[in-house]
Amino acid sequence: QVQLVESGGGLVQAGGSLRLSCAASGSIFSISAMGWYRQAPGKQRELVATITSAGTTNYADSVKGRITISRDDAKGTVYLQMNTLKPEDTAVYYCNALYDNHYYVWGQGTQVTVSS
């Protein structure tokens, strides 16, 4: 099994930056794709970015050019570097991982609040 723990959320002013981390534990070498999703109040959870084991990335149109996903497989960690943050980026950010090419696991989430 795999467990995920996110960190790095907080309060930041518009235009600022944050770096989120998601540390995996357990069978980390069984992890293939990892990703970040977010859920704002009253809205559905949505994709932010994903990264495969080969390093192929995919981004939501709303974050392209501002947000970068990366991973360190030796540490079992995926990062989300968020720059030029906007109030509409305010949400709970969740980490997700696919392992054993079959199972999905979610972290508990970390709050990001961007003030205008």
MIMAR-435221 format. One line per 5 residues: number of its first residue (from 1); their letters; for each residue x, y, z of N, C-alpha, C, O. Coordinates in Angstrom, 3 decimals, always signed. Each point is the difference from the previous one (the first is absolute). Example, Ala and Ser with C-alpha at 12.3 -4.5 7.8 and 13.67 -1.06 7.14 Angstrom:
2
1> AS> +13.190 -5.690 +7.800 -0.890 +1.190 +0.000 +0.900 +1.200 +0.000 +1.036 -0.019 +0.665  -1.386 +1.069 -1.385 +0.820 +1.190 +0.060 -0.770 +1.090 +0.730 +0.509 +1.108 +0.169 $
***
This chain:
116
1> QVQLV> +0.831 -1.200 +0.000 -0.831 +1.200 +0.000 +0.862 +1.245 +0.000 +1.191 -0.041 +0.307  -1.822 +1.145 -0.659 +0.669 +1.300 -0.041 -0.824 +1.001 +0.801 -1.230 -0.001 -0.057  +1.919 +0.845 +0.795 -0.646 +1.097 +0.707 +0.633 +1.306 -0.467 +1.186 +0.049 -0.325  -1.999 +1.012 +0.298 +0.462 +1.310 -0.465 -0.262 +1.050 +1.067 -1.052 +0.004 +0.638  +2.019 +0.888 -0.452 -0.160 +1.111 +0.932 +0.441 +1.286 -0.696 +1.145 +0.124 -0.435 $
6> ESGGG> -2.075 +0.835 +0.336 +0.314 +1.285 -0.629 +0.482 +1.003 +1.040 -0.313 -0.111 +1.185  +1.072 +1.080 -1.648 +0.438 +1.109 +0.849 +0.300 +1.205 -0.880 +0.113 -0.119 -1.220  +0.013 +1.276 +1.853 +0.424 +1.200 -0.719 -1.098 +0.996 -0.286 +0.267 +1.075 -0.538  -1.502 -1.408 +0.886 -1.070 +0.959 -0.229 +0.092 +1.175 +0.943 +0.812 +0.006 +0.925  -1.652 +0.994 -1.162 -0.004 +1.170 +0.866 -0.713 +1.160 -0.634 -0.714 -0.145 -0.992 $
11> LVQAG> +0.921 +1.307 +1.587 -0.608 +1.245 -0.465 +1.058 +0.820 -0.712 +1.099 +0.199 +0.518  -1.434 +0.273 -1.700 +0.934 +0.798 -0.781 -0.770 +1.088 -0.732 -1.171 -0.177 -0.333  +1.824 +1.291 +0.086 -0.636 +1.079 -0.751 +0.017 -0.315 -1.492 +0.848 -0.752 -0.480  -1.781 +1.328 -0.232 -0.050 -0.163 -1.446 +1.341 +0.422 -0.610 +0.591 +1.009 +0.383  -0.132 -1.818 -1.347 +1.300 +0.232 -0.605 +1.139 -0.740 +0.667 +1.111 -0.056 -0.527 $
16> GSLRL> -1.391 -0.515 +1.692 +1.029 -0.709 +0.745 +0.169 -1.436 -0.459 -0.611 -0.448 -0.970  +1.466 -0.259 +1.704 +0.342 -1.376 -0.353 -0.130 -0.921 +1.208 +0.141 +0.422 +1.147  -0.414 -1.687 -1.438 +0.020 -1.056 +0.998 +0.531 -1.264 -0.651 -0.136 -0.196 -1.208  +0.740 -0.655 +2.017 +0.450 -1.297 -0.478 -0.634 -1.082 +0.868 +0.244 -0.072 +1.204  -1.048 -0.754 -1.827 -0.619 -1.107 +0.704 +0.846 -1.259 -0.173 +0.619 -0.214 -1.042 $
21> SCAAS> -0.607 -0.605 +2.076 +0.698 -1.277 -0.059 -0.967 -1.110 +0.365 -0.921 +0.198 +0.793  +1.135 -1.357 -1.371 -0.797 -1.180 +0.316 +0.968 -1.161 +0.160 +0.626 -0.445 -0.963  -0.515 -0.034 +2.186 +0.932 -1.078 +0.307 -0.749 -1.321 +0.069 -0.977 -0.146 +0.734  +1.456 -0.802 -1.510 -0.597 -1.334 +0.000 +0.785 -0.909 +0.930 +1.210 +0.156 +0.166  -1.901 -1.092 +0.430 +0.631 -1.036 +0.829 -0.630 -1.338 -0.326 -1.079 -0.071 -0.589 $
26> GSIFS> +1.764 -0.981 +0.979 -0.477 -1.338 -0.324 +0.689 -0.505 -1.257 +1.216 +0.137 -0.139  -1.963 -0.707 -0.756 +0.555 -0.592 -1.222 +0.222 +1.067 -1.077 -0.657 -0.016 -1.041  +1.587 +0.942 +1.298 +0.151 +1.150 -0.887 +0.501 -0.393 -1.377 -0.242 +0.723 -0.967  +0.934 -1.849 +0.853 +0.518 -0.386 -1.312 -1.076 -0.636 -0.876 +0.250 -0.324 -1.160  -1.432 +0.150 +1.711 -1.122 -0.481 -0.803 -0.810 +1.149 -0.592 -0.962 -0.218 -0.736 $
31> ISAMG> +1.375 +1.477 +1.077 -0.737 +1.171 -0.476 +0.349 +0.305 -1.443 +1.177 +0.003 -0.360  -2.161 +0.251 -0.461 +0.237 +0.454 -1.365 -0.391 +1.472 -0.089 +0.827 +0.860 +0.302  -2.014 -0.547 -0.691 -0.403 +1.391 -0.151 -0.326 +0.629 +1.353 -0.497 -0.660 +0.913  +0.793 +1.955 -0.816 -0.376 +0.785 +1.178 -0.600 +1.308 -0.480 +0.246 +0.438 -1.124  -1.032 +0.178 +1.987 -0.631 +1.231 -0.435 -0.502 +0.834 +1.151 -0.040 -0.437 +1.150 $
36> WYRQA> -0.340 +1.643 -1.490 -0.609 +0.949 +0.932 -1.374 +0.394 -0.518 -0.183 +0.268 -1.188  -0.766 -0.238 +2.093 -1.359 +0.429 -0.282 -0.368 +1.053 +1.039 +0.662 +0.124 +1.030  -1.716 +0.629 -1.308 -0.436 +0.994 +0.979 -1.515 +0.079 +0.024 -0.682 -0.318 -0.974  +0.182 +0.751 +2.120 -1.437 +0.158 +0.168 -0.281 +1.284 +0.748 +0.372 +0.156 +1.163  -1.036 +0.761 -1.849 -0.406 +1.258 +0.606 -1.377 -0.178 +0.641 -0.742 -0.907 -0.377 $
41> PGKQR> +0.395 +1.759 +1.336 -1.311 -0.113 +0.655 -1.135 +0.032 -1.010 -0.057 +0.884 -0.855  -0.839 -1.847 +0.957 -1.158 -0.034 -0.874 +0.271 -0.485 -1.406 -0.886 +0.032 -0.854  +2.116 -0.485 +0.603 +0.350 -0.456 -1.347 +0.493 -1.438 +0.035 +0.364 -0.522 +1.054  -0.358 -0.105 -2.215 +0.507 -1.358 -0.100 +1.520 -0.009 +0.007 +0.647 +0.984 -0.356  -0.091 -2.120 +0.768 +1.442 -0.158 -0.053 +0.444 -0.009 -1.464 -0.627 -0.629 -0.851 $
46> ELVAT> +1.723 +1.343 +0.581 +0.464 +0.114 -1.380 +1.491 -0.286 -0.097 +0.751 +0.166 +0.961  -0.347 -0.598 -2.138 +1.399 -0.265 -0.273 +0.800 +1.297 -0.010 -0.445 +1.012 -0.540  +1.636 -1.054 +1.145 +0.946 +1.106 -0.118 +1.136 -0.422 -0.922 +0.276 +0.658 -1.003  +0.380 -1.762 +1.353 +1.134 -0.484 -0.789 +0.281 -1.453 +0.331 -0.255 -0.462 +1.112  +0.789 -0.253 -2.100 +0.420 -1.379 +0.213 +1.383 -0.213 -0.592 +0.445 +0.754 -0.866 $
51> ITSAG> +0.229 -1.795 +1.348 +1.318 -0.349 -0.519 +0.141 -1.518 +0.030 -0.299 -0.646 +1.004  +0.762 +0.089 -2.125 +0.175 -1.445 -0.071 +1.379 -0.396 +0.505 +0.834 +0.857 +0.294  -0.603 -2.153 -0.196 +1.304 -0.484 +0.431 +1.088 +0.356 -1.012 +1.180 +0.052 +0.349  -1.570 +0.192 -1.589 +0.961 +0.406 -1.031 +0.227 +1.502 +0.002 +0.835 +0.506 -0.750  -1.572 +0.206 +1.586 +0.178 +1.444 +0.093 -0.903 +0.806 -0.907 +0.148 +1.219 -0.088 $
56> TTNYA> -1.071 -1.864 -0.581 -0.950 +0.719 -0.847 -1.002 +0.726 +0.883 -0.580 -0.577 +0.920  +0.389 +1.861 -1.224 -0.876 +0.826 +0.822 -1.248 +0.424 -0.763 -0.027 +0.039 -1.230  -0.998 +0.274 +2.005 -1.258 +0.483 -0.563 -0.546 +1.040 +0.960 +0.021 -0.206 +1.214  -0.511 +1.329 -1.743 -0.474 +1.097 +0.836 -1.397 +0.437 -0.418 -0.370 -0.068 -1.172  -0.389 +0.516 +2.151 -1.259 +0.670 -0.302 +0.316 +1.313 -0.705 +1.008 +0.641 +0.295 $
61> DSVKG> -1.861 -0.248 -1.215 +0.239 +1.235 -0.750 +0.114 +1.212 +0.920 +0.744 +0.939 -0.285  -1.482 -0.968 +1.383 -0.043 +1.158 +0.893 +1.313 +0.230 +0.752 +0.204 +1.072 +0.570  +0.686 -2.068 -0.563 +1.245 +0.148 +0.766 +1.239 -0.044 -0.880 +1.110 +0.201 +0.492  -1.275 -0.459 -1.774 +1.167 -0.094 -0.890 +0.816 +1.286 +0.030 -0.542 +1.103 -0.072  +1.846 -1.268 +0.179 +0.891 +1.143 +0.034 +0.223 +0.570 +1.385 +0.901 +0.817 +0.192 $
66> RITIS> -1.710 -1.233 +0.786 +0.139 +0.513 +1.370 +0.388 -1.092 +0.994 +0.599 +0.277 +1.039  -0.942 -1.497 -1.366 +0.169 -1.111 +0.942 +0.818 -1.103 -0.657 -0.194 -0.316 -1.174  +1.116 -0.269 +1.947 +0.867 -1.062 -0.498 -0.046 -1.193 +0.950 +0.166 +0.146 +1.211  -0.393 -1.323 -1.780 +0.015 -1.236 +0.788 +1.326 -0.712 -0.250 +0.507 -0.013 -1.121  +0.043 -0.576 +2.171 +1.236 -0.766 -0.136 -0.021 -1.124 +1.026 -0.818 +0.000 +0.920 $
71> RDDAK> +1.726 -0.958 -1.087 +0.029 -1.114 +0.933 +1.422 -0.464 +0.252 +0.870 +0.118 -0.862  -0.650 -0.641 +2.042 +1.268 -0.590 +0.394 -0.317 -1.431 +0.416 -0.454 -0.243 +1.118  +0.693 -0.697 -2.016 -0.402 -1.383 +0.260 +0.813 -0.634 +1.125 -0.498 -0.868 +0.717  +1.734 +1.296 -0.565 +0.823 -0.553 +1.082 -0.582 +0.345 +1.364 +0.125 -0.762 +0.958  -0.762 +1.923 -0.890 -0.617 +0.435 +1.250 -1.493 -0.326 +0.038 -0.648 +0.167 +1.033 $
76> GTVYL> +0.110 -0.626 -2.148 -1.433 -0.272 -0.050 -0.822 +1.255 +0.210 -1.038 -0.029 +0.662  +1.503 +1.130 -1.228 -0.629 +1.297 +0.238 -0.334 +0.678 -1.318 +0.776 -0.048 -0.955  -1.938 +0.678 +0.917 -0.401 +0.817 -1.134 -0.211 +1.422 +0.500 -0.504 +0.217 +1.102  +0.894 +0.744 -1.925 -0.049 +1.412 +0.373 -0.930 +0.764 -0.945 -0.230 -0.403 -1.140  -0.289 +1.505 +1.645 -0.783 +0.914 -0.826 +0.484 +1.407 +0.305 -0.308 +0.565 +1.050 $
81> QMNTL> +1.069 -0.008 -1.983 +0.486 +1.373 +0.132 -1.038 +0.923 -0.619 -0.287 -0.082 -1.194  -0.266 +0.948 +2.005 -1.068 +0.886 -0.451 +0.473 +1.443 +0.066 +0.332 +0.498 +1.076  -0.301 +0.168 -2.208 +0.423 +1.391 -0.105 -1.155 +0.857 -0.504 -0.992 -0.502 -0.528  +1.152 +1.793 +0.704 -1.013 +0.963 -0.455 -1.407 -0.456 +0.407 -0.914 -0.067 -0.821  +0.774 -0.237 +2.089 -1.267 -0.531 +0.494 -1.113 +1.042 -0.088 +0.228 +1.202 +0.143 $
86> KPEDT> -1.437 -1.705 -0.383 -1.185 +0.840 -0.132 -1.013 -0.403 +1.072 +0.047 -1.126 +0.496  -0.954 +2.021 -0.133 -1.035 -0.380 +0.982 -0.785 -1.238 -0.419 -0.429 -0.779 +0.851  +0.242 +0.595 -2.142 -0.748 -1.170 -0.481 +0.769 -1.308 +0.143 -0.548 -1.069 -0.266  +1.797 +1.139 +0.678 +0.764 -1.210 +0.312 -0.293 -0.503 +1.419 +0.458 -1.073 +0.392  -1.213 +1.848 +0.362 -0.344 -0.399 +1.359 -0.803 -1.292 -0.010 -1.032 -0.097 -0.664 $
91> AVYYC> +1.516 -0.893 +1.405 -0.643 -1.319 +0.024 +0.758 -0.899 +0.966 +1.073 +0.353 +0.490  -1.644 -1.508 -0.228 +0.744 -1.070 +0.649 +0.667 -0.809 -1.111 -0.656 -0.450 -0.940  +1.960 +0.275 +1.064 +0.772 -0.709 -1.013 +0.278 -1.430 +0.487 +0.475 -0.217 +1.114  -0.786 -0.738 -1.979 +0.150 -1.412 +0.336 +1.030 -0.654 -0.925 +0.040 +0.261 -1.202  +0.776 -1.102 +1.792 +0.944 -0.815 -0.746 -0.646 -1.350 -0.310 -0.808 -0.510 +0.775 $
96> NALYD> +1.174 -0.047 -1.908 -0.561 -1.270 -0.451 +1.109 -0.841 -0.618 +0.903 +0.526 -0.650  -0.979 -1.829 +0.856 +0.995 -0.897 -0.603 -0.663 -1.270 -0.491 -0.928 -0.523 +0.618  +1.423 +0.045 -1.734 -0.398 -1.296 -0.549 +1.126 -0.988 +0.320 +1.155 +0.244 -0.349  -1.481 -1.342 +1.002 +1.028 -0.991 +0.297 -0.473 -1.393 -0.368 -1.195 -0.288 -0.057  +2.186 -0.571 -0.192 -0.271 -1.351 -0.504 -0.826 +0.032 -1.283 -0.663 -0.976 -0.351 $
101> NHYYV> +0.714 +2.117 -0.343 -0.734 +0.206 -1.261 -1.486 -0.284 +0.127 -0.672 -0.332 -0.976  +0.177 +0.469 +2.187 -1.406 -0.381 +0.223 -0.677 +0.821 +1.091 -1.182 +0.323 -0.122  +1.896 +0.016 +1.173 -0.605 +0.634 +1.169 +0.318 +1.488 +0.044 +1.103 +0.428 -0.343  -2.091 +0.350 +0.771 +0.176 +1.427 +0.206 -0.072 +0.287 +1.505 -0.768 -0.614 +0.740  +1.594 +1.566 -0.326 -0.029 +0.432 +1.396 +0.051 +1.519 +0.037 +0.614 +0.636 -0.857 $
106> WGQGT> -1.267 -0.063 +1.865 -0.052 +1.451 +0.164 +0.638 +0.394 +1.325 -0.040 -0.746 +0.978  +0.621 +1.920 -0.973 +0.452 +0.584 +1.243 -1.162 +0.695 +0.699 -1.129 +0.003 -0.491  +1.429 +0.582 +1.642 -1.057 +0.618 +0.809 -0.310 +1.427 -0.435 -1.016 +0.566 +0.403  +1.875 +0.010 -1.214 -0.228 +1.349 -0.505 +0.732 +1.065 +0.795 +0.270 -0.165 +1.190  +0.045 +1.254 -1.862 +0.627 +1.153 +0.644 -0.659 +1.265 -0.549 -0.205 +0.133 -1.206 $
111> QVTVS> -0.120 +0.786 +2.103 -0.737 +1.209 -0.375 +0.944 +1.042 -0.586 +1.053 +0.293 +0.567  -1.444 +0.259 -1.706 +0.692 +1.139 -0.605 -1.005 +1.145 -0.095 -1.069 -0.145 -0.592  +1.424 +1.274 +1.179 -0.861 +1.170 -0.036 +0.783 +1.168 -0.585 +1.070 +0.356 +0.495  -1.613 +0.233 -1.549 +0.650 +1.134 -0.667 -0.863 +1.230 +0.220 -1.152 +0.045 -0.431  +1.708 +0.943 +1.098 -0.752 +1.215 +0.289 +0.230 +1.035 -1.098 +1.074 +0.068 -0.598 $
116> S> -2.098 +0.729 +0.349 +0.095 +1.020 -1.064 +0.519 +1.314 +0.535 +0.140 +0.962 -0.756 $
***
